[in-house]
Amino acid sequence: MYNKRPREKLTVMSLLHSALVLGLLQSGALGARRLRGGRSERRAALLPSNPNRQRGDTSTTESFALDFTAVEDNMDSFMTQVKNLAQSLYPCSAQKLDYDMKLHFLENTSVTCNDGTPAGYYLKESRGSRRWLIFLEGGWYCFNKENCDSRYETMRRLMSSSKWPQTKTGTGILSPLPEKNPHWWNANMVFIPYCSSDAWSGATPKTDQNDYAFMGSLIIKEVVRDLLSKGLDNGKILLLAGSSAGGTGVLLNVDAVAELLEELGHPNIQVRGLSDSGWFLDNKQYHCTDCVDTVSCAPTEAIKRGIKYWGGVVPEHCRRAHEGSEWNCFFGYRVYPTIRRPVFVVQWLFDEAQLTVDNIHLTGQPVQEGQWRYIQNLGIELRNTLKDVPAMFAPACLSHEIITRNYWTDIQVKETSLPRALHCWDRSLHDNSRNNKAPPKGCPMHLIDSCPWPHCNPTCPTIRDQATGQEMNVIQFLMHMGFDVQKMAQQQGMDPSKLLGMLSSGS
């Protein structure tokens, strides 16, 4: 015989059971379909789904990996979210969950995109979560009327909100699915489209004298103001993230965001930064060319012209350190020492955008010996600028941007993935707030490849031959770049794959 229990307890248990079953089945189905480029995941194996299985059929159980890193040390909050999930799913379990972020325009209509159209952001709220992730989109910049006019004709989406869609699906670190985003899946997600063309630094409105507005720094502040009425006022952690120009924008604005929240009466919100592919070098180009457009112009000259054209704003501590030459603050290794808030830096050692502005154009033809040496030296220079950054992830790959890519969980440095390194960083900040200065054991967060060649890391993303479109393996790619793997392996009396293994381990 069953013991009689209060009706309320039965109801709560039924709700929890329904929510967990629905959530786990959905996670399992999505996880089982996860595949990238033929490379199997380095997680627990997933059982293949039955192609003949009908929706709602639970007769076949699927196996999947669960990652609870996002709720470690916070199980009470997690259970609160499970109960909320149960309450929302129980009456409508067949309803499709909406994972998309929705468009909101700024309440302050005086802060605009380049062409005067309203700036805005995409938001997906996560009920019960006190963590917020604000992402700054990238997309180069323009620095005078001529190349801004050209940008407006060819890339209007990056200068105007007139044709922004109403919804946006988050990918990579913006994904709400734990199997694709193991640590930040349950955060409130905010995506700010890039429409200011100023590396998120400008504070100049559109006027009769100015053909374009450059208000990137103001857009970020207005988004933060708007979010306070949507739950950020109760937030605990705000991660300001961005890729490419957005990554540079993080370095320029992370302290300003923290200071704004303090001014508005929210000093307890912990502001952090995550800069992806925004750590550019002000090095000498491989071939010097006239400063005509963003691609041909040397980085230092483009920024010197841009900061004047945009009315660019740099962090106060960096401005004091480089008074009269504030353009220095757009380069990661110069601005980083002046930043007060914690920042995690993600940077490919052989960044494609850096090579482009340095006039190394990989257009399908084998590189010349001088270009090859230049590329190798770029990796050495980047390593040197990153060596004193305590929280960073730098794979020896030829690529650009990572944190919003679907493959962002696959890339590893020293057998540690980027999501894992970010989790270790979060743990270290949590422990530091409790006056425990020792880093978590077995949890690395300063990760930089030591092997010397582009794509010597076997987990690098797939490279395609730009002439044929065909995928290239590592040996083919290095040979294409001018490095004869076969010949060197033969000289050493070893198999080419063994040589690559030695290179990838830094031997």
NORHUTA-V710969 format. One record per residue. RES is the residue in one letter. SS is DSSP state (2 for helix, 1 for strand, 0 for the rest). PHI is phi in whole degrees, -180 to 180 (NA if undefined). PSI is psi in whole degrees, 0 to 359 (none if undefined). Layout:
res=RES ss=SS phi=PHI psi=PSI
res=RES ss=SS phi=PHI psi=PSI
This chain:
res=M ss=0 phi=NA psi=145
res=Y ss=0 phi=-82 psi=144
res=N ss=0 phi=-75 psi=137
res=K ss=0 phi=-76 psi=132
res=R ss=0 phi=-118 psi=158
res=P ss=0 phi=-59 psi=144
res=R ss=2 phi=-59 psi=326
res=E ss=2 phi=-63 psi=317
res=K ss=2 phi=-64 psi=320
res=L ss=2 phi=-62 psi=319
res=T ss=2 phi=-64 psi=314
res=V ss=2 phi=-62 psi=316
res=M ss=2 phi=-64 psi=322
res=S ss=2 phi=-63 psi=317
res=L ss=2 phi=-63 psi=314
res=L ss=2 phi=-61 psi=317
res=H ss=2 phi=-62 psi=315
res=S ss=2 phi=-62 psi=315
res=A ss=2 phi=-65 psi=316
res=L ss=2 phi=-66 psi=317
res=V ss=2 phi=-62 psi=313
res=L ss=2 phi=-63 psi=315
res=G ss=2 phi=-64 psi=317
res=L ss=2 phi=-70 psi=320
res=L ss=2 phi=-63 psi=319
res=Q ss=2 phi=-67 psi=317
res=S ss=2 phi=-61 psi=318
res=G ss=2 phi=-64 psi=317
res=A ss=2 phi=-65 psi=317
res=L ss=2 phi=-69 psi=320
res=G ss=2 phi=-65 psi=324
res=A ss=2 phi=-67 psi=336
res=R ss=0 phi=-89 psi=355
res=R ss=0 phi=-72 psi=123
res=L ss=0 phi=-155 psi=142
res=R ss=1 phi=-141 psi=118
res=G ss=0 phi=55 psi=26
res=G ss=0 phi=81 psi=357
res=R ss=1 phi=-88 psi=123
res=S ss=0 phi=-73 psi=151
res=E ss=0 phi=-70 psi=150
res=R ss=0 phi=-92 psi=41
res=R ss=0 phi=-121 psi=187
res=A ss=0 phi=-61 psi=141
res=A ss=0 phi=-65 psi=145
res=L ss=0 phi=-105 psi=138
res=L ss=0 phi=-73 psi=141
res=P ss=0 phi=-67 psi=143
res=S ss=0 phi=-78 psi=153
res=N ss=0 phi=-82 psi=117
res=P ss=0 phi=-66 psi=340
res=N ss=0 phi=-92 psi=1
res=R ss=0 phi=-72 psi=135
res=Q ss=0 phi=-89 psi=152
res=R ss=0 phi=-57 psi=133
res=G ss=0 phi=91 psi=349
res=D ss=0 phi=-80 psi=117
res=T ss=0 phi=-109 psi=20
res=S ss=0 phi=-73 psi=337
res=T ss=0 phi=-108 psi=123
res=T ss=0 phi=-91 psi=133
res=E ss=0 phi=-104 psi=147
res=S ss=0 phi=-100 psi=141
res=F ss=0 phi=-156 psi=160
res=A ss=0 phi=-91 psi=134
res=L ss=0 phi=-105 psi=136
res=D ss=0 phi=-125 psi=113
res=F ss=0 phi=-104 psi=24
res=T ss=2 phi=-62 psi=332
res=A ss=2 phi=-72 psi=347
res=V ss=2 phi=-121 psi=9
res=E ss=0 phi=-59 psi=140
res=D ss=0 phi=64 psi=15
res=N ss=0 phi=-147 psi=43
res=M ss=2 phi=-67 psi=329
res=D ss=2 phi=-62 psi=317
res=S ss=2 phi=-64 psi=322
res=F ss=2 phi=-62 psi=315
res=M ss=2 phi=-66 psi=325
res=T ss=2 phi=-60 psi=318
res=Q ss=2 phi=-67 psi=323
res=V ss=2 phi=-62 psi=318
res=K ss=2 phi=-64 psi=318
res=N ss=2 phi=-61 psi=320
res=L ss=2 phi=-64 psi=318
res=A ss=2 phi=-61 psi=315
res=Q ss=2 phi=-65 psi=325
res=S ss=2 phi=-81 psi=330
res=L ss=2 phi=-92 psi=332
res=Y ss=2 phi=-57 psi=314
res=P ss=0 phi=-79 psi=348
res=C ss=0 phi=-144 psi=54
res=S ss=0 phi=-66 psi=339
res=A ss=0 phi=-87 psi=353
res=Q ss=0 phi=-74 psi=137
res=K ss=0 phi=-71 psi=130
res=L ss=0 phi=-71 psi=143
res=D ss=0 phi=-99 psi=109
res=Y ss=0 phi=-98 psi=357
res=D ss=0 phi=-77 psi=150
res=M ss=1 phi=-87 psi=143
res=K ss=1 phi=-110 psi=144
res=L ss=1 phi=-74 psi=134
res=H ss=1 phi=-131 psi=133
res=F ss=1 phi=-91 psi=153
res=L ss=0 phi=-63 psi=143
res=E ss=0 phi=-68 psi=326
res=N ss=0 phi=-85 psi=98
res=T ss=0 phi=-76 psi=354
res=S ss=0 phi=-79 psi=347
res=V ss=0 phi=-97 psi=116
res=T ss=1 phi=-131 psi=173
res=C ss=0 phi=-75 psi=179
res=N ss=0 phi=-52 psi=317
res=D ss=0 phi=-91 psi=8
res=G ss=0 phi=92 psi=354
res=T ss=0 phi=-72 psi=155
res=P ss=1 phi=-66 psi=139
res=A ss=0 phi=-81 psi=165
res=G ss=1 phi=-169 psi=197
res=Y ss=1 phi=-158 psi=161
res=Y ss=1 phi=-107 psi=139
res=L ss=1 phi=-135 psi=133
res=K ss=1 phi=-124 psi=112
res=E ss=0 phi=-78 psi=150
res=S ss=0 phi=-125 psi=100
res=R ss=0 phi=-59 psi=130
res=G ss=0 phi=93 psi=344
res=S ss=0 phi=-89 psi=139
res=R ss=0 phi=-106 psi=14
res=R ss=1 phi=-106 psi=137
res=W ss=1 phi=-127 psi=134
res=L ss=1 phi=-120 psi=116
res=I ss=1 phi=-109 psi=121
res=F ss=1 phi=-110 psi=131
res=L ss=1 phi=-100 psi=121
res=E ss=0 phi=-70 psi=153
res=G ss=0 phi=-105 psi=184
res=G ss=0 phi=146 psi=47
res=W ss=0 phi=56 psi=212
res=Y ss=0 phi=-170 psi=175
res=C ss=0 phi=-132 psi=156
res=F ss=0 phi=-133 psi=6
res=N ss=0 phi=-156 psi=172
res=K ss=2 phi=-61 psi=321
res=E ss=2 phi=-64 psi=309
res=N ss=2 phi=-79 psi=343
res=C ss=2 phi=-73 psi=322
res=D ss=2 phi=-61 psi=317
res=S ss=2 phi=-64 psi=319
res=R ss=2 phi=-62 psi=321
res=Y ss=2 phi=-66 psi=327
res=E ss=2 phi=-76 psi=325
res=T ss=2 phi=-103 psi=335
res=M ss=0 phi=-136 psi=54
res=R ss=2 phi=-60 psi=331
res=R ss=2 phi=-57 psi=332
res=L ss=2 phi=-91 psi=9
res=M ss=0 phi=-136 psi=356
res=S ss=0 phi=-149 psi=148
res=S ss=0 phi=-100 psi=7
res=S ss=0 phi=-62 psi=334
res=K ss=0 phi=-124 psi=25
res=W ss=0 phi=-67 psi=138
res=P ss=0 phi=-71 psi=162
res=Q ss=0 phi=-76 psi=336
res=T ss=1 phi=-134 psi=161
res=K ss=1 phi=-145 psi=137
res=T ss=0 phi=-94 psi=127
res=G ss=0 phi=-78 psi=138
res=T ss=0 phi=-127 psi=164
res=G ss=2 phi=60 psi=233
res=I ss=2 phi=-71 psi=351
res=L ss=2 phi=-96 psi=0
res=S ss=0 phi=-74 psi=139
res=P ss=0 phi=-88 psi=9
res=L ss=0 phi=-100 psi=123
res=P ss=0 phi=-62 psi=332
res=E ss=0 phi=-75 psi=344
res=K ss=0 phi=-106 psi=346
res=N ss=0 phi=-149 psi=76
res=P ss=0 phi=-66 psi=342
res=H ss=0 phi=-114 psi=332
res=W ss=0 phi=-116 psi=11
res=W ss=0 phi=-58 psi=329
res=N ss=0 phi=-99 psi=15
res=A ss=0 phi=-83 psi=162
res=N ss=1 phi=-73 psi=123
res=M ss=1 phi=-102 psi=131
res=V ss=1 phi=-131 psi=128
res=F ss=1 phi=-117 psi=120
res=I ss=1 phi=-103 psi=112
res=P ss=0 phi=-64 psi=145
res=Y ss=0 phi=-87 psi=113
res=C ss=0 phi=-139 psi=22
res=S ss=0 phi=-114 psi=347
res=S ss=0 phi=56 psi=29
res=D ss=0 phi=-133 psi=22
res=A ss=0 phi=54 psi=33
res=W ss=0 phi=62 psi=36
res=S ss=0 phi=-119 psi=344
res=G ss=0 phi=-76 psi=159
res=A ss=0 phi=-146 psi=36
res=T ss=1 phi=-116 psi=123
res=P ss=0 phi=-79 psi=164
res=K ss=0 phi=-78 psi=130
res=T ss=0 phi=-136 psi=182
res=D ss=0 phi=-64 psi=332
res=Q ss=0 phi=-88 psi=333
res=N ss=0 phi=-105 psi=119
res=D ss=0 phi=-68 psi=332
res=Y ss=0 phi=-132 psi=150
res=A ss=0 phi=-89 psi=144
res=F ss=1 phi=-130 psi=97
res=M ss=0 phi=-132 psi=32
res=G ss=2 phi=-56 psi=315
res=S ss=2 phi=-67 psi=325
res=L ss=2 phi=-73 psi=326
res=I ss=2 phi=-60 psi=314
res=I ss=2 phi=-60 psi=314
res=K ss=2 phi=-64 psi=320
res=E ss=2 phi=-69 psi=325
res=V ss=2 phi=-62 psi=315
res=V ss=2 phi=-61 psi=317
res=R ss=2 phi=-60 psi=314
res=D ss=2 phi=-64 psi=322
res=L ss=2 phi=-70 psi=337
res=L ss=2 phi=-59 psi=328
res=S ss=0 phi=-85 psi=358
res=K ss=0 phi=-113 psi=16
res=G ss=0 phi=120 psi=344
res=L ss=2 phi=-64 psi=335
res=D ss=2 phi=-60 psi=337
res=N ss=2 phi=-102 psi=11
res=G ss=0 phi=-73 psi=159
res=K ss=0 phi=-112 psi=318
res=I ss=1 phi=-131 psi=134
res=L ss=1 phi=-122 psi=118
res=L ss=1 phi=-102 psi=113
res=L ss=1 phi=-90 psi=111
res=A ss=1 phi=-119 psi=161
res=G ss=1 phi=-174 psi=158
res=S ss=1 phi=-123 psi=143
res=S ss=0 phi=60 psi=237
res=A ss=2 phi=-58 psi=329
res=G ss=2 phi=-68 psi=327
res=G ss=2 phi=-66 psi=319
res=T ss=2 phi=-63 psi=321
res=G ss=2 phi=-59 psi=325
res=V ss=2 phi=-62 psi=312
res=L ss=2 phi=-62 psi=326
res=L ss=2 phi=-79 psi=337
res=N ss=2 phi=-122 psi=352
res=V ss=2 phi=-63 psi=319
res=D ss=2 phi=-68 psi=322
res=A ss=2 phi=-64 psi=322
res=V ss=2 phi=-64 psi=315
res=A ss=2 phi=-62 psi=318
res=E ss=2 phi=-67 psi=323
res=L ss=2 phi=-63 psi=315
res=L ss=2 phi=-63 psi=323
res=E ss=2 phi=-64 psi=316
res=E ss=2 phi=-62 psi=325
res=L ss=0 phi=-87 psi=7
res=G ss=0 phi=91 psi=24
res=H ss=0 phi=-128 psi=62
res=P ss=0 phi=-72 psi=345
res=N ss=0 phi=-87 psi=353
res=I ss=0 phi=-76 psi=120
res=Q ss=1 phi=-83 psi=115
res=V ss=1 phi=-98 psi=131
res=R ss=1 phi=-134 psi=165
res=G ss=1 phi=-125 psi=149
res=L ss=1 phi=-135 psi=104
res=S ss=1 phi=-103 psi=116
res=D ss=1 phi=-111 psi=121
res=S ss=0 phi=57 psi=33
res=G ss=0 phi=-119 psi=10
res=W ss=0 phi=-95 psi=77
res=F ss=0 phi=-88 psi=154
res=L ss=0 phi=-105 psi=146
res=D ss=0 phi=-97 psi=51
res=N ss=0 phi=-88 psi=172
res=K ss=0 phi=-76 psi=137
res=Q ss=0 phi=-66 psi=155
res=Y ss=0 phi=-64 psi=315
res=H ss=0 phi=-127 psi=125
res=C ss=0 phi=-76 psi=134
res=T ss=0 phi=-133 psi=167
res=D ss=0 phi=-66 psi=148
res=C ss=0 phi=-85 psi=84
res=V ss=0 phi=-100 psi=314
res=D ss=0 phi=-141 psi=182
res=T ss=0 phi=-61 psi=322
res=V ss=0 phi=-75 psi=320
res=S ss=0 phi=-84 psi=338
res=C ss=0 phi=-79 psi=138
res=A ss=0 phi=-60 psi=142
res=P ss=2 phi=-53 psi=316
res=T ss=2 phi=-65 psi=318
res=E ss=2 phi=-68 psi=320
res=A ss=2 phi=-61 psi=316
res=I ss=2 phi=-70 psi=321
res=K ss=2 phi=-59 psi=318
res=R ss=2 phi=-73 psi=319
res=G ss=2 phi=-65 psi=316
res=I ss=2 phi=-62 psi=329
res=K ss=2 phi=-75 psi=317
res=Y ss=2 phi=-67 psi=324
res=W ss=2 phi=-85 psi=343
res=G ss=0 phi=66 psi=44
res=G ss=0 phi=-64 psi=144
res=V ss=0 phi=-113 psi=132
res=V ss=0 phi=-118 psi=161
res=P ss=0 phi=-57 psi=142
res=E ss=2 phi=-59 psi=317
res=H ss=2 phi=-66 psi=325
res=C ss=2 phi=-73 psi=323
res=R ss=2 phi=-60 psi=318
res=R ss=2 phi=-66 psi=322
res=A ss=2 phi=-71 psi=334
res=H ss=0 phi=-129 psi=43
res=E ss=0 phi=-60 psi=130
res=G ss=0 phi=90 psi=344
res=S ss=0 phi=-138 psi=54
res=E ss=2 phi=-63 psi=345
res=W ss=2 phi=-60 psi=336
res=N ss=2 phi=-57 psi=332
res=C ss=2 phi=-72 psi=352
res=F ss=2 phi=-85 psi=356
res=F ss=0 phi=-108 psi=125
res=G ss=2 phi=-51 psi=313
res=Y ss=2 phi=-70 psi=344
res=R ss=2 phi=-90 psi=322
res=V ss=2 phi=-83 psi=330
res=Y ss=2 phi=-55 psi=315
res=P ss=2 phi=-62 psi=343
res=T ss=2 phi=-95 psi=353
res=I ss=0 phi=-80 psi=134
res=R ss=0 phi=-91 psi=331
res=R ss=0 phi=-90 psi=156
res=P ss=0 phi=-65 psi=136
res=V ss=1 phi=-134 psi=132
res=F ss=1 phi=-100 psi=128
res=V ss=1 phi=-106 psi=128
res=V ss=1 phi=-117 psi=124
res=Q ss=0 phi=-152 psi=123
res=W ss=0 phi=-64 psi=137
res=L ss=0 phi=-68 psi=335
res=F ss=1 phi=-123 psi=75
res=D ss=1 phi=-76 psi=128
res=E ss=2 phi=-64 psi=322
res=A ss=2 phi=-68 psi=321
res=Q ss=2 phi=-62 psi=316
res=L ss=2 phi=-63 psi=324
res=T ss=2 phi=-63 psi=311
res=V ss=2 phi=-71 psi=342
res=D ss=0 phi=-88 psi=7
res=N ss=0 phi=65 psi=36
res=I ss=0 phi=-106 psi=105
res=H ss=0 phi=-109 psi=113
res=L ss=0 phi=-90 psi=90
res=T ss=0 phi=-108 psi=24
res=G ss=0 phi=103 psi=346
res=Q ss=0 phi=-95 psi=143
res=P ss=0 phi=-55 psi=141
res=V ss=0 phi=-75 psi=155
res=Q ss=0 phi=-80 psi=164
res=E ss=2 phi=-60 psi=320
res=G ss=2 phi=-64 psi=320
res=Q ss=2 phi=-65 psi=319
res=W ss=2 phi=-61 psi=317
res=R ss=2 phi=-65 psi=321
res=Y ss=2 phi=-62 psi=316
res=I ss=2 phi=-62 psi=316
res=Q ss=2 phi=-62 psi=317
res=N ss=2 phi=-65 psi=327
res=L ss=2 phi=-59 psi=316
res=G ss=2 phi=-61 psi=320
res=I ss=2 phi=-65 psi=315
res=E ss=2 phi=-63 psi=317
res=L ss=2 phi=-63 psi=317
res=R ss=2 phi=-56 psi=316
res=N ss=2 phi=-63 psi=323
res=T ss=2 phi=-76 psi=340
res=L ss=2 phi=-98 psi=353
res=K ss=0 phi=-63 psi=332
res=D ss=0 phi=-100 psi=9
res=V ss=0 phi=-87 psi=115
res=P ss=0 phi=-69 psi=329
res=A ss=0 phi=-120 psi=105
res=M ss=1 phi=-161 psi=161
res=F ss=1 phi=-142 psi=111
res=A ss=1 phi=-134 psi=92
res=P ss=0 phi=-80 psi=148
res=A ss=0 phi=-84 psi=70
res=C ss=0 phi=-127 psi=156
res=L ss=1 phi=-97 psi=103
res=S ss=1 phi=-167 psi=184
res=H ss=0 phi=-153 psi=128
res=E ss=0 phi=71 psi=147
res=I ss=0 phi=-148 psi=321
res=I ss=0 phi=-69 psi=343
res=T ss=0 phi=-106 psi=8
res=R ss=0 phi=-81 psi=148
res=N ss=0 phi=-65 psi=336
res=Y ss=0 phi=-93 psi=12
res=W ss=0 phi=-64 psi=338
res=T ss=0 phi=-82 psi=346
res=D ss=0 phi=-85 psi=331
res=I ss=0 phi=-73 psi=134
res=Q ss=1 phi=-130 psi=150
res=V ss=1 phi=-128 psi=122
res=K ss=0 phi=53 psi=44
res=E ss=0 phi=65 psi=21
res=T ss=1 phi=-122 psi=129
res=S ss=1 phi=-82 psi=164
res=L ss=2 phi=-64 psi=314
res=P ss=2 phi=-57 psi=322
res=R ss=2 phi=-65 psi=317
res=A ss=2 phi=-63 psi=320
res=L ss=2 phi=-65 psi=322
res=H ss=2 phi=-64 psi=319
res=C ss=2 phi=-62 psi=320
res=W ss=2 phi=-62 psi=314
res=D ss=2 phi=-58 psi=316
res=R ss=2 phi=-62 psi=318
res=S ss=2 phi=-64 psi=321
res=L ss=2 phi=-68 psi=323
res=H ss=2 phi=-65 psi=317
res=D ss=2 phi=-68 psi=322
res=N ss=2 phi=-64 psi=325
res=S ss=2 phi=-67 psi=342
res=R ss=0 phi=-101 psi=18
res=N ss=0 phi=64 psi=27
res=N ss=0 phi=-104 psi=97
res=K ss=0 phi=-80 psi=344
res=A ss=0 phi=-72 psi=133
res=P ss=0 phi=-66 psi=151
res=P ss=0 phi=-58 psi=135
res=K ss=0 phi=-69 psi=140
res=G ss=0 phi=64 psi=25
res=C ss=0 phi=-135 psi=79
res=P ss=0 phi=-75 psi=147
res=M ss=0 phi=-141 psi=4
res=H ss=1 phi=-115 psi=94
res=L ss=1 phi=-126 psi=115
res=I ss=1 phi=-140 psi=130
res=D ss=0 phi=-66 psi=142
res=S ss=0 phi=-103 psi=349
res=C ss=0 phi=-73 psi=149
res=P ss=0 phi=-93 psi=353
res=W ss=0 phi=-111 psi=153
res=P ss=0 phi=-59 psi=131
res=H ss=0 phi=67 psi=24
res=C ss=0 phi=-76 psi=348
res=N ss=0 phi=-83 psi=119
res=P ss=0 phi=-68 psi=349
res=T ss=0 phi=-95 psi=6
res=C ss=0 phi=-59 psi=153
res=P ss=0 phi=-63 psi=157
res=T ss=0 phi=-61 psi=136
res=I ss=1 phi=-106 psi=140
res=R ss=1 phi=-115 psi=142
res=D ss=0 phi=-67 psi=121
res=Q ss=0 phi=-67 psi=339
res=A ss=0 phi=-82 psi=320
res=T ss=0 phi=-108 psi=340
res=G ss=0 phi=81 psi=0
res=Q ss=0 phi=-81 psi=145
res=E ss=1 phi=-67 psi=145
res=M ss=1 phi=-119 psi=135
res=N ss=0 phi=-79 psi=178
res=V ss=2 phi=-62 psi=318
res=I ss=2 phi=-63 psi=314
res=Q ss=2 phi=-60 psi=319
res=F ss=2 phi=-66 psi=313
res=L ss=2 phi=-65 psi=324
res=M ss=2 phi=-65 psi=320
res=H ss=2 phi=-61 psi=325
res=M ss=0 phi=-81 psi=357
res=G ss=0 phi=103 psi=3
res=F ss=0 phi=-101 psi=115
res=D ss=0 phi=-86 psi=90
res=V ss=2 phi=-64 psi=316
res=Q ss=2 phi=-60 psi=314
res=K ss=2 phi=-66 psi=316
res=M ss=2 phi=-65 psi=319
res=A ss=2 phi=-62 psi=320
res=Q ss=2 phi=-64 psi=319
res=Q ss=2 phi=-63 psi=327
res=Q ss=2 phi=-89 psi=356
res=G ss=0 phi=67 psi=41
res=M ss=0 phi=-140 psi=167
res=D ss=0 phi=-72 psi=141
res=P ss=2 phi=-56 psi=322
res=S ss=2 phi=-65 psi=327
res=K ss=2 phi=-69 psi=320
res=L ss=2 phi=-61 psi=316
res=L ss=2 phi=-62 psi=321
res=G ss=2 phi=-62 psi=320
res=M ss=2 phi=-67 psi=320
res=L ss=2 phi=-63 psi=318
res=S ss=2 phi=-68 psi=335
res=S ss=0 phi=-92 psi=359
res=G ss=0 phi=85 psi=11
res=S ss=0 phi=-71 psi=none
